[in-house]
Amino acid sequence: MDTRQIDVVTFLKHQHEQIKTLFAEVESAEGDAREEAFRRLVHLLAVHETAEEELVHPYARKVVSGGDAIVDQRLQEENEAKRALSDLEEMGSDNPDFLKHLDALRTDVIEHAEAEERFEFPRLEAEGDPDRLRKMTAGVKAAEKMAPTHPHPGVESAKKNMLLGAPVAIMDRARDAIRKAMGN
């Protein structure tokens, strides 16, 4: 996909499709291949949600009438998904219950994406500035390429870092990249 001229809404919808594909890949894979696919899913979900939290939701609050209520609901959904994702990471992809929990997470993530596409994204396209929406894509793309940058207080042990570190570090990378790309 040539992302130079597309707006952030189109870009995020494309990521929604990639997320669905990765869920299917994780489910159908086994052993190390499942773990690798799950790592890619965790990375994409973390970057995607961070981009929404840093760029899309604040902008929706500002320009969309009723934006606060729309965004508050999306953030609640995102927080629930983060908890479920963390539980899956802790569980490990080789756990016998992993696929059952993965399926529940997939259902929640897809419902969340559909809610964004129904309630938030159309309003952004209608009420937002098209140039600003295109510029926001650069922030999301930059977030995909960054490395972890922040330590996390209370996560000093290696075991805790392994449990919490990956999604949180990815979110930090994404936040830093977004801010740099957007000039903040």
C-alpha positions in Angstrom: 0.0 0.0 0.0 1.4 3.4 -1.0 0.9 5.4 2.2 2.3 8.7 1.1 -1.1 10.3 0.3 -3.6 8.3 2.3 -5.2 9.6 5.5 -4.8 8.0 8.9 -8.3 6.6 8.8 -7.6 4.6 5.7 -4.3 3.5 7.0 -5.8 2.3 10.3 -8.6 0.5 8.5 -5.9 -1.3 6.5 -4.2 -2.2 9.8 -7.5 -3.6 11.1 -7.4 -6.0 8.2 -3.8 -6.9 8.9 -4.7 -7.6 12.6 -7.5 -10.0 11.5 -5.0 -11.8 9.2 -2.5 -12.1 12.0 -5.1 -13.5 14.4 -5.9 -16.2 11.8 -2.2 -16.9 11.4 -1.6 -17.3 15.1 -4.5 -19.6 15.4 -3.4 -21.8 12.5 0.3 -22.0 13.4 1.9 -24.3 15.9 5.0 -24.2 18.1 7.6 -21.6 17.3 5.6 -20.4 14.3 2.7 -19.6 16.5 4.9 -17.8 18.9 6.5 -15.7 16.1 3.0 -14.9 14.6 1.8 -13.9 18.1 4.8 -11.6 18.6 4.0 -9.9 15.3 0.3 -9.6 16.4 1.4 -8.1 19.8 3.6 -5.6 18.0 1.0 -4.5 15.5 -1.7 -4.2 18.2 0.6 -2.2 20.4 1.6 0.2 17.7 -1.9 0.5 16.4 -3.5 1.3 19.7 -0.7 3.7 20.7 -1.2 5.6 17.5 -4.9 5.9 18.1 -4.3 7.0 21.7 -1.7 9.6 20.8 -3.0 10.9 17.5 -6.5 9.8 16.5 -8.4 9.9 19.8 -7.1 13.4 20.9 -7.9 14.8 17.5 -11.4 13.2 17.5 -12.0 14.8 21.0 -11.1 18.2 19.5 -12.9 18.1 16.1 -15.8 15.6 16.3 -19.0 16.7 17.9 -19.6 14.3 20.8 -16.0 13.2 20.4 -15.4 12.8 24.1 -18.1 10.1 24.5 -17.0 8.3 21.4 -13.3 8.3 22.5 -14.1 7.3 26.1 -15.9 4.2 24.9 -13.0 3.3 22.5 -10.4 3.7 25.3 -12.4 1.5 27.6 -12.4 -1.2 24.9 -8.7 -0.7 24.3 -7.8 -1.0 28.0 -9.8 -4.3 28.2 -7.9 -5.6 25.2 -4.6 -4.6 26.6 -5.3 -6.6 29.8 -6.3 -9.6 27.8 -3.2 -9.3 25.6 -1.0 -9.2 28.7 -2.7 -12.3 30.1 -2.1 -14.1 26.8 1.6 -13.1 26.9 1.9 -14.3 30.5 0.2 -17.5 29.6 2.4 -18.3 26.6 1.4 -19.6 23.2 2.1 -23.2 24.2 -0.5 -23.1 27.0 -3.5 -25.5 26.3 -5.9 -22.6 27.0 -4.1 -20.1 24.7 -6.3 -20.5 21.7 -9.5 -20.2 23.7 -8.3 -16.9 25.2 -6.9 -15.8 21.8 -10.4 -16.3 20.3 -12.0 -14.1 23.0 -9.4 -11.4 22.4 -10.0 -11.6 18.7 -13.7 -11.1 19.2 -13.1 -8.1 21.4 -10.5 -6.6 19.0 -12.7 -7.0 16.0 -15.8 -5.5 17.8 -13.6 -2.6 18.8 -12.3 -2.1 15.2 -15.9 -2.2 13.9 -17.0 0.4 16.5 -14.1 2.7 15.4 -15.1 2.2 11.8 -18.8 2.9 12.6 -18.6 5.7 15.2 -15.3 7.4 15.2 -13.7 7.1 11.7 -16.6 8.4 9.6 -16.9 11.4 11.9 -13.2 12.1 11.6 -13.4 12.0 7.8 -16.4 14.3 7.8 -15.3 16.8 10.5 -11.5 16.6 10.4 -9.1 18.4 8.3 -8.0 16.2 5.3 -4.4 17.5 5.4 -4.1 16.9 9.1 -5.5 13.3 8.7 -2.9 12.6 5.9 -0.1 14.0 8.1 -1.1 11.8 11.0 -0.3 8.7 8.8 3.4 9.7 9.0 3.2 9.5 12.8 1.7 6.0 12.6 4.3 4.8 10.1 7.1 6.2 12.2 5.8 4.4 15.2 6.1 1.1 13.5 9.9 1.5 13.1 11.0 2.7 16.5 12.8 0.7 19.3 12.0 0.7 23.0 13.2 3.7 24.9 11.8 3.9 28.4 12.3 1.9 31.6 9.2 1.1 33.6 9.2 1.7 37.3 7.9 -1.3 39.2 9.0 -3.6 36.4 12.6 -4.0 37.5 12.9 -7.8 37.6 13.7 -9.7 34.5 10.5 -11.8 35.0 8.3 -8.8 35.2 10.0 -7.2 32.2 9.3 -10.3 30.2 5.7 -10.3 31.3 5.0 -6.5 30.8 7.9 -5.3 28.8 7.1 -6.2 25.3 3.7 -4.4 24.8 4.7 -1.5 27.1 8.0 -1.1 25.3 6.4 -1.2 21.9 3.9 1.4 23.1 6.7 3.6 24.3 8.5 3.2 20.9 5.4 4.1 19.1 4.7 7.1 21.3 8.2 8.5 20.8 8.0 8.0 17.0 4.6 9.6 16.8 5.8 12.6 18.7 8.9 13.0 16.7 7.1 12.6 13.4 4.4 15.1 14.4 7.0 17.6 15.7 5.9 17.4 19.3 
